[in-house]
């Protein structure tokens, strides 16, 4: 592939890589002193030649159609495996359904399929490359993700051990090796699916429309909270999570850091429930709320501080 330099008679010029004949994605700006300036993540879609304000709406429309097709296929498969009555009960259940293996599988997969839905929609609409949802640095950075994952994972392991020692078992153990192995795959996909939808699609869409990253951060966090069917404290806690994940996405200009924290949270909670040291519920108490916010703050500050000091991003 050839690199093409576009000189705009300004102190800096933009280097772009042509990947197809329908868009020219901007990768980075190089100033006269050679310092790289990575584009703002929230407004990144505006840097593409074929950007139009209405194209995210087309992506949403196509994505919803693909999503419901995949949901239909998933329900048919679950009906064949677990029976129609059990599948209908799981679909009508709330977060309590996560306390069973089948409920956990269905819940996680129903969110994980957001990824292929968004991918297909972006390819159909052809508004911009799918990698632009990952970051404004040129796509998903696996090295950065793995570095980031070590911090929240360590914090959640310490927290879960302390929680188990203090509270003990609260429910029967449903944990099994197949359950653990399956969750190692579908839980990260579920978390990344939410990140691509909320911090990727929603935050970048609002940011591109308004050109105000902080507004995009707040709106996506509110939507993220409302989509989670908890009591009021749970919704507020989820909004705070959305703000923290969005903050990391804006500051790191990508989804790797927020995804690492999201995955560590959901995976550790899933394992704790399977081992009987926790139970999923839609009713959030004040103590649950305080623990969630404290753990969220520690993870966010630790990840951002260490990552900045070590120049990960």
Secondary structure, DSSP 8 states (H G I E B T S, - for coil): --EEEE--SSSSEEEEE--SSS--EEEEEE-TT--EE---STTGGGGSTT--TTHHHHHHHHHHHHHHHHHHHHHHHHHHHH-HHHHHHHHH--GGGGGSHHHHHHHHHHHHTHHHHHHHHHHHHTSS-THHHHBSSSS--HHHHHHHHHHHHHHHHHHHHHHHHHH---S-----HHHHHHHHHHHHHHHHHHHIIIIIIIHHHHHHHH--HHHHHHHHHHHHHHTS---HHHHHHHHHHHHHHHHHHHHHTBSHHHHHHHHHHHHHHHHHHHHTS----S---HHHHHHHHHHHHHHHHHHHHHHHHTT--
